[in-house]
Amino acid sequence: MIEPLTRLPDGTIKQVNPFTGTKVWTLPGRGRRPIDRAARAPLPIDPADADRICAFCPGRVLETTPEIARLVRDPATPDGWREVRGLTAEEVVAMPAEFRLLPNLFEILSYDYWHLTHGWEPTVAMRARQQAYLSTPAGREHVGRLARTRMDARDANSRADKPLSEADVEREAVGLFAGNHLLVVARRHYEPGAHVDSLLRGSGRLTPEEHWKYVEFTISAMHGLYRDNEHARYVSVFQNWLQAAGASFDHLHKQVVAIDELGAQLEREAAQVARDRDLYERWGHTYADSQGLVVARTSTAVAFAGIGHRFPSLEVHSLVDDRCPWDLTVDQVRDFSDLLHACHAATGVDVPTNEEWHHRPPSLDLPMPLRAVLKWRVSTLAGFEGGTKIYVNTISPWSVHERTMGRLRMLAADGELSERVQLSGTTSTR
Ligand SMILES: [Zn+2]
């Protein structure tokens, strides 16, 4: 194993990611530049429009695909939340939900891909949901409209004025109700009562409890894809925040995507961890701790400044490495979620970010913890990198650590973080 961090006499820091081998250099004198999005004057918004800003907003639910499930608040349940499935289009419109699970209209791997490559068929539950949804007038109209959009997107010669046949709607509906690329969409675009457009409701602006439910709902969606499609070897989970990070809308959502391979990186890591079963512990949080990079902990998870990423990054690792994410206990998920929430809150809603999850898929019996990498998509130097595969990252892990610690202390003082989160350098009061 190559030493992940090396400091040179002039202050240059060479990083090698212990899991991917990505090489990143941080050159001195650049680390203190501000990373927040170039501030523009916030524009006023009319609070009456706050639920109709984009297609993910609760006032425009029929612009997205037919909803699979939703999380709503329900004081009658032990934890105050309830999952609801099988709503008609009329019912979806009638009530907002805190989080919604939907198929992506333009999926990375389509139903045809899974069906024609692997012979995969929709489950009985998917067929039943399709039938029920199409049985009401609003559902029928909704699916017809989406069928048209999908056909137009595929075929430039599609005749928008030509009425859809029953067969067209049926065919497109199968794909719409048998999606293997899902979205988990949060309710609000802006903070409640926001009057300017800078008050976006990003991950760090949810309450720790809301964020925990968001993570739990996402894990359950991931589990569902593995369960319903035996050809899904891996389910990728990620969150692009803000358009500069690849998001279609500045409205909080995660993507959950099944693929039929583990992918080159996971295959390499699996071989590595088979030889070195402590890989993630030793080269993850233990090494980060030895370098003074840990920012916070909970009972079963650690957050630290990441090493060897193309963008300045924070990582959250669960300490539980012997199970798939859906087998974690409620407390273990909460421990992971609360740290991820704290990292988002410390990063700030103005910074474009990618959040990438890594986990143990069911086909691998290896110690692989659930972990998330939160990448700050701030500008980096370019040109040099394509030829050398050495990336220049302007902010060192220690600068990420320092900046994050400063923000976390303020957030903790303001009571914005979960009580489970213990900041680095403080002693537990619990
Ligand atoms: Zn929106």
Residues whose N, C-alpha, C, O or C-beta is under 5 A from the ligand:
A	BS01	ZN	I53 C54 F56 C57 H189 H251
